[in-house]
Amino acid sequence: GEYLCQLGRELKAFLPKNCLFLRFDLPGEITGDLKESLTKARLLEKAPVDIQPPDTVMIPLEPPEEDLLAAMKHKTRYNIRLAEKKGVRVTEGSEADLSDWHRLYEETLRRDRIAGHSRRYFKTLFSQGRSFGQGAPVLRLLFAEAQGERVAAVIVGRCGLRATYLYGASSNRHRNLMPAYALQWHAMKTEKAAGTSNYDLFGIPPAEDENHPMHGLYRFKTGFGGRIVHRPGCWDYPLRPGLYRLYRWAEGVRNYYFKVLKKKMPL
């Protein structure tokens, strides 16, 4: 905590005078000592929102495939086998298929009443991944097909020895064929074959709570086994405390609208 405060003081001289605050998004796992260090730092404040998901499921990919399956919940294994039995097929797409991706993605946003990204965002994601050069993440677009129709898709990124499930989308059609389970299992197997050691499912609610609006996501992702990881999330170092308070309030209101109110609105 004190280190981040010192870093904030040093960086302030290099920033525009109208910069309100610095936001640190901490990657390590949270521990009691780390939490105490952050909360005791007088000039740091826990941000009202987190940029990257602080809670996630990490699946080690070193074990054999049969051990990965054995570590999953029974219902997850059943759904993977059901998708295979019903002929769900996973294929790899490319940037040329982003129109199909975004069709499924927009359908998902409407169904789940969540905010999302534009078609241009995903084109930029792939083009910047291409142009980054050495060390760029490898991005993969996977589609699940049922009865000749693309019914679900995921975007997976690999950087170093970690692969991350970044985005998912699905149609309202053929959901009973469990294409989302086929996609995740295919991604895990192919990333394992590529030498990746961990698969990050990238975001769950902080605990199992049936009243949480994303409880279904919690059950889906924890069903694949692995280990639940909690990170500290975002912490702010205010540079202009008065205006920072106003911004913080507005950010909290916006977050409440998208995370709570929008989900309660009629379709």
C-alpha positions in Angstrom: 0.0 0.0 0.0 2.7 2.5 0.9 4.6 1.6 -2.2 1.6 2.4 -4.4 1.2 5.8 -2.6 4.9 6.5 -3.2 4.5 5.5 -6.9 1.5 7.8 -7.2 3.4 10.7 -5.7 6.3 10.2 -8.2 4.0 9.8 -11.2 2.0 12.9 -10.4 4.7 15.2 -11.8 4.5 13.5 -15.2 0.7 13.7 -15.5 -1.6 16.4 -16.8 -2.8 18.8 -14.1 -6.5 17.8 -14.8 -5.8 14.1 -14.0 -8.1 13.2 -11.2 -6.6 9.9 -9.9 -4.4 6.9 -10.6 -6.1 3.5 -10.7 -4.0 0.4 -9.9 -5.4 -2.9 -11.0 -3.4 -5.5 -8.9 -2.7 -8.9 -10.5 -1.6 -11.0 -7.5 -3.8 -13.1 -5.3 -5.2 -11.4 -2.2 -3.8 -12.4 1.2 -4.4 -11.1 4.7 -1.2 -9.2 4.7 -1.8 -7.6 1.3 -5.3 -6.6 2.3 -4.1 -5.0 5.5 -1.3 -3.2 3.7 -3.8 -1.7 1.2 -6.4 -0.7 3.7 -3.9 0.9 6.1 -2.4 3.1 3.3 -4.1 6.4 4.2 -4.1 7.9 0.6 -5.4 4.8 -1.2 -9.1 4.1 -1.7 -10.8 0.9 -3.0 -12.3 1.8 -6.3 -16.1 1.6 -6.7 -15.6 -0.6 -9.7 -13.0 -3.2 -10.9 -11.6 -3.1 -14.4 -10.6 -6.7 -14.6 -12.6 -9.4 -12.8 -11.0 -9.8 -9.3 -12.5 -13.3 -8.8 -12.0 -16.1 -11.2 -11.5 -19.8 -11.7 -8.1 -21.1 -12.7 -7.8 -24.6 -14.2 -4.4 -26.3 -14.3 -4.0 -28.0 -17.7 -1.0 -30.2 -16.9 -3.0 -33.3 -15.8 -4.2 -35.8 -18.4 -7.6 -35.2 -20.1 -9.3 -37.9 -18.1 -8.1 -36.3 -14.8 -9.4 -32.9 -16.0 -12.8 -34.5 -16.6 -12.7 -36.3 -13.3 -12.1 -32.9 -11.5 -15.3 -31.4 -13.0 -18.7 -31.6 -11.4 -20.9 -34.5 -12.6 -23.4 -32.2 -14.3 -20.6 -30.5 -16.3 -19.2 -33.8 -17.5 -22.7 -34.9 -18.4 -23.3 -31.7 -20.5 -20.0 -32.1 -22.3 -20.9 -35.7 -23.3 -24.4 -34.6 -24.2 -23.1 -32.0 -26.6 -20.8 -34.6 -28.2 -23.7 -37.1 -28.4 -26.0 -34.6 -30.1 -23.4 -33.8 -32.7 -22.3 -30.3 -31.6 -19.1 -29.5 -33.5 -16.5 -26.9 -32.6 -14.6 -25.1 -35.4 -12.1 -22.4 -35.4 -13.0 -19.1 -37.1 -11.0 -16.0 -38.0 -11.4 -12.2 -38.3 -13.5 -12.8 -41.4 -16.1 -14.5 -39.1 -16.5 -11.5 -36.7 -19.9 -10.7 -38.2 -21.2 -14.1 -37.1 -19.5 -13.6 -33.8 -21.2 -10.2 -33.2 -24.6 -11.5 -34.2 -24.4 -14.1 -31.4 -22.9 -11.5 -29.1 -25.7 -9.0 -29.6 -28.2 -11.7 -29.0 -26.5 -12.5 -25.7 -26.5 -8.9 -24.6 -30.2 -8.5 -25.2 -31.1 -11.8 -23.5 -28.9 -11.1 -20.4 -29.6 -7.3 -20.3 -25.9 -6.5 -20.1 -23.7 -3.8 -21.7 -21.2 -4.8 -24.3 -18.7 -3.8 -27.0 -19.2 -2.6 -30.6 -18.3 -4.6 -33.7 -15.4 -2.2 -34.2 -14.1 -3.1 -30.7 -13.6 -6.7 -31.7 -12.1 -5.8 -35.1 -9.6 -3.6 -33.2 -8.9 -6.4 -30.7 -7.8 -8.8 -33.4 -6.0 -6.2 -35.6 -3.9 -4.9 -32.6 -3.1 -8.5 -31.6 -1.7 -9.0 -35.1 0.3 -5.8 -35.2 1.7 -6.0 -31.7 4.7 -8.0 -32.7 6.8 -10.4 -30.6 5.1 -11.5 -27.4 1.6 -10.6 -28.7 -1.2 -12.7 -27.2 -2.6 -15.4 -29.5 -6.3 -14.8 -30.1 -8.7 -17.6 -31.1 -12.3 -17.4 -32.2 -14.2 -20.7 -31.7 -17.7 -21.5 -32.9 -20.0 -24.3 -31.8 -22.2 -25.6 -34.6 -25.4 -27.5 -34.2 -27.5 -28.8 -37.1 -25.4 -26.8 -39.5 -25.9 -23.5 -37.6 -23.4 -21.5 -35.5 -25.1 -21.3 -32.2 -22.3 -20.2 -29.7 -18.8 -18.8 -29.8 -15.9 -17.8 -27.5 -12.8 -15.7 -27.9 -9.8 -17.1 -26.1 -6.4 -15.4 -25.6 -3.1 -17.1 -24.9 -0.2 -15.2 -23.4 2.8 -17.1 -22.2 1.7 -20.2 -20.4 -1.8 -18.9 -19.6 -4.9 -19.0 -21.7 -7.9 -16.8 -20.8 -11.5 -17.1 -21.8 -12.2 -13.5 -22.7 -15.7 -13.4 -24.3 -18.6 -15.7 -24.9 -21.8 -15.5 -26.9 -24.7 -17.8 -27.7 -27.9 -18.0 -29.6 -31.3 -18.6 -28.1 -31.6 -21.6 -30.4 -30.3 -25.1 -29.5 -29.2 -24.1 -26.0 -30.5 -27.5 -24.8 -27.6 -29.1 -26.8 -25.1 -27.5 -24.4 -22.8 -25.8 -27.0 -21.2 -23.6 -24.3 -19.8 -26.7 -22.5 -18.5 -28.1 -25.8 -16.7 -24.8 -26.5 -15.0 -24.7 -23.1 -13.9 -28.3 -23.2 -12.5 -27.9 -26.7 -10.6 -24.7 -25.7 -9.1 -26.5 -22.7 -8.0 -29.5 -24.8 -6.5 -27.4 -27.6 -4.7 -25.0 -25.2 -3.3 -28.0 -23.3 -2.0 -29.4 -26.6 -0.4 -26.1 -27.3 1.6 -26.3 -24.0 -0.4 -23.9 -22.0 -0.3 -24.7 -18.2 -3.4 -22.7 -17.0 -6.8 -21.8 -18.3 -8.4 -18.7 -16.7 -12.2 -18.6 -16.9 -11.9 -14.9 -16.2 -14.6 -13.7 -13.8 -17.1 -15.1 -11.4 -19.1 -13.5 -8.5 -17.0 -13.3 -5.3 -19.0 -16.1 -3.6 -21.8 -18.6 -4.3 -24.9 -16.6 -3.7 -28.3 -17.6 -5.3 -29.4 -13.9 -5.1 -26.4 -12.7 -7.1 -27.5 -11.7 -10.7 -24.6 -13.7 -12.1 -25.1 -16.8 -10.0 -25.7 -18.9 -13.1 -22.3 -17.9 -14.4 -20.7 -18.9 -11.0 -22.3 -22.4 -11.3 -21.2 -22.8 -15.0 -17.6 -21.8 -14.5 -17.0 -23.6 -11.1 -18.4 -26.7 -12.7 -15.2 -27.2 -14.7 -13.1 -27.7 -11.6 -9.9 -25.8 -10.9 -9.2 -23.4 -8.2 -11.1 -20.2 -7.2 -8.7 -17.2 -7.1 -9.4 -13.9 -5.4 -7.4 -10.8 -6.4 -7.4 -7.4 -4.7 -9.1 -5.6 -7.6 -8.7 -1.8 -8.3 -7.4 0.8 -5.9 -7.3 4.5 -6.5 -4.7 7.1 -5.6 -6.6 10.5 -5.8 -4.6 13.4 -7.3 -7.5 16.0 -7.0 -9.5 14.7 -4.0 -12.6 17.0 -4.5 -13.2 16.2 -8.1 -12.3 12.6 -7.5 -15.2 12.3 -5.0 -17.6 13.6 -7.7 -16.2 11.2 -10.3 -16.3 8.3 -7.9 -20.0 9.0 -7.1 -20.9 9.2 -10.8 -19.0 6.0 -11.5 -20.8 4.2 -8.7 -24.2 5.3 -10.1 -23.3 4.2 -13.6 -22.2 0.8 -12.3 -25.4 0.3 -10.3 -27.4 1.1 -13.5 -25.7 -1.5 -15.6 -25.2 -4.2 -13.0 -28.6 -3.9 -11.2 -31.2 -1.7 -12.7 -30.8 -2.7 -16.4 -31.2 -6.4 -15.5 -34.6 -5.6 -13.9 -36.0 -3.7 -16.9 -38.4 -5.4 -19.3 -37.0 -6.6 -22.6 
